């Protein structure tokens, strides 16, 4: 049996990160999410908000959130 891959858009991911206390800014070609309380920085390529997040980006974010001890991560 194959494990289901999470399906989330970049827009949904951005809203989720903001709900965890991240602030979003944009830099050339990237969306930057920063959470100063947990000293966490996440940079993602600027894609259309309705595009599905690449699995490698989800993995990177999961590692960041759990490694920093961010509740809800």
Legacy VTK file of the C-alpha trace (Angstrom):
# vtk DataFile Version 3.0
C-alpha trace
ASCII
DATASET POLYDATA
POINTS 73 float
0.000 0.000 0.000
1.292 3.454 -0.918
1.390 6.225 1.640
-0.716 9.228 0.619
1.349 12.304 -0.075
0.099 15.496 1.589
-1.585 17.867 -0.838
-1.339 21.484 0.206
-0.948 24.630 -1.861
1.643 27.312 -1.274
-1.194 29.664 -0.279
-2.531 27.223 2.321
0.975 26.618 3.637
1.549 30.359 4.003
-1.671 30.745 5.998
-0.685 27.817 8.209
2.764 29.263 8.920
1.220 32.640 9.738
-1.181 30.905 12.145
1.911 29.524 13.920
3.261 33.038 14.459
5.389 33.477 11.337
5.523 36.774 9.485
5.707 36.696 5.695
7.832 38.972 3.551
8.898 38.733 -0.071
12.355 38.908 -1.521
13.333 38.572 -5.136
11.985 35.201 -6.206
11.231 34.003 -2.658
8.666 34.125 0.120
10.316 34.406 3.509
8.601 33.299 6.716
10.208 34.352 9.987
9.285 33.488 13.555
11.493 35.487 15.908
10.129 33.813 19.040
11.543 30.460 17.908
14.441 31.874 15.866
13.075 30.161 12.755
13.427 31.193 9.123
11.817 29.438 6.147
12.495 30.501 2.559
10.343 29.163 -0.250
10.450 29.895 -3.956
7.736 32.317 -4.989
5.177 30.163 -6.768
1.542 30.806 -7.542
-0.436 30.396 -4.326
-2.664 27.714 -5.887
0.293 25.499 -6.876
0.868 22.345 -4.833
3.863 22.467 -2.507
6.714 20.213 -3.575
7.258 17.259 -1.203
10.880 18.299 -0.544
9.690 21.697 0.678
7.158 20.077 3.018
9.888 17.828 4.416
12.211 20.787 4.982
9.480 22.739 6.776
8.506 19.755 8.934
12.133 19.336 10.048
12.415 23.066 10.783
9.207 23.209 12.840
9.886 20.098 14.905
13.564 20.965 15.360
12.670 24.396 16.717
9.945 22.982 18.965
7.193 25.063 17.362
3.771 23.958 18.663
1.580 22.672 15.836
4.600 21.814 13.722
LINES 1 74
73 0 1 2 3 4 5 6 7 8 9 10 11 12 13 14 15 16 17 18 19 20 21 22 23 24 25 26 27 28 29 30 31 32 33 34 35 36 37 38 39 40 41 42 43 44 45 46 47 48 49 50 51 52 53 54 55 56 57 58 59 60 61 62 63 64 65 66 67 68 69 70 71 72
